[in-house]
Amino acid sequence: MNDSEVAESDEEYDVVPDHRVRDAALGFFAGASSAILVPGIWSTIVAALFDTDTATKAFWAVLLFLLVPAYLIYREPSRRFGWSMLLGITVTIVAVVVAVVIFLMVLTAGENV
């Protein structure tokens, strides 16, 4: 089989490469990084533009960034990426909460000894 026959057979079947693992890994790490970076960047921008009371009230608008994976899950071509992104966000938030709880437990246990 020569190169022209291979090219004709690829065009005939319209071969699209399947990157399921790459899409899932990129989605997971995009979710993990967005769970850390988006609230930090948002709070910096809001604190620079508004006074403390307004910035405190406006910080909760950062939860709107959860609409991004919801929209990606809704669309068929990016559904796997969206689920992986949501998983990355969830795992990161749970890991941070668990780390804070363990830190507080160790901090308060030192006072009781």
C-alpha positions in Angstrom: 0.0 0.0 0.0 1.5 3.3 -1.0 1.0 6.8 0.5 -1.7 7.8 -1.9 -3.8 4.8 -1.1 -3.4 5.4 2.7 -4.5 9.1 2.2 -7.5 8.0 0.2 -8.6 5.5 2.8 -8.3 8.1 5.6 -10.3 10.6 3.6 -12.9 8.0 2.8 -13.6 7.2 6.5 -13.0 10.7 7.8 -10.7 9.5 10.6 -10.8 11.7 13.7 -8.2 10.9 16.4 -9.7 10.1 19.8 -7.9 11.8 22.6 -10.0 10.7 25.6 -7.2 10.5 28.1 -5.7 13.8 27.0 -9.1 15.5 27.3 -9.7 14.1 30.7 -6.3 15.0 32.1 -6.5 18.5 30.7 -10.0 19.0 32.1 -8.9 17.8 35.5 -5.9 20.1 35.7 -7.9 23.0 34.3 -10.4 22.5 37.0 -7.8 22.2 39.7 -6.0 25.3 38.6 -9.2 27.3 38.1 -10.3 26.4 41.6 -7.2 28.0 43.0 -6.5 30.9 40.6 -10.0 32.2 39.8 -11.0 33.1 43.4 -7.5 34.6 44.0 -7.6 36.8 40.9 -11.2 37.7 41.5 -10.6 38.8 45.0 -7.6 40.9 44.0 -9.5 42.7 41.3 -12.6 43.3 43.5 -10.4 44.6 46.4 -8.6 46.9 44.1 -11.8 48.4 42.6 -14.1 48.7 45.6 -14.0 49.3 49.3 -13.8 46.5 51.9 -17.6 46.1 52.5 -18.5 46.0 48.8 -15.5 43.7 48.0 -16.7 41.3 50.8 -20.2 41.2 49.4 -19.0 40.8 45.8 -16.6 38.0 46.5 -19.4 35.4 46.3 -20.0 36.2 42.6 -16.8 34.1 42.0 -19.1 31.1 42.3 -20.4 32.0 38.8 -17.2 30.4 37.4 -18.9 27.0 38.1 -21.1 27.8 35.2 -18.1 27.1 32.9 -18.0 23.3 33.5 -21.8 23.2 33.6 -21.9 24.7 30.1 -19.1 22.3 28.9 -21.1 19.3 30.2 -24.2 20.6 28.4 -22.4 20.6 25.0 -21.9 17.2 23.5 -18.3 17.7 22.1 -16.9 18.9 25.3 -18.8 16.8 27.8 -15.9 14.6 28.9 -13.7 17.7 29.4 -16.5 19.4 31.4 -16.9 16.4 33.7 -13.2 16.2 34.3 -13.0 19.9 35.0 -15.8 19.6 37.6 -14.0 16.6 39.1 -10.8 18.7 39.3 -12.6 21.6 41.0 -14.3 19.2 43.5 -11.1 17.3 44.4 -9.1 20.5 44.9 -11.8 22.1 47.1 -12.1 18.9 49.2 -8.3 18.7 49.5 -8.0 22.3 50.7 -10.8 21.9 53.2 -9.3 18.7 54.6 -5.9 20.3 54.9 -7.3 23.3 56.8 -9.3 21.0 59.1 -6.2 18.9 59.8 -4.1 22.1 60.4 -6.6 23.5 62.8 -6.8 20.1 64.7 -3.0 20.0 65.1 -3.0 23.7 66.1 -5.6 23.2 68.8 -4.2 19.9 70.0 -0.9 21.7 70.9 -2.8 24.0 73.2 -4.4 21.2 75.1 -1.3 19.2 75.9 
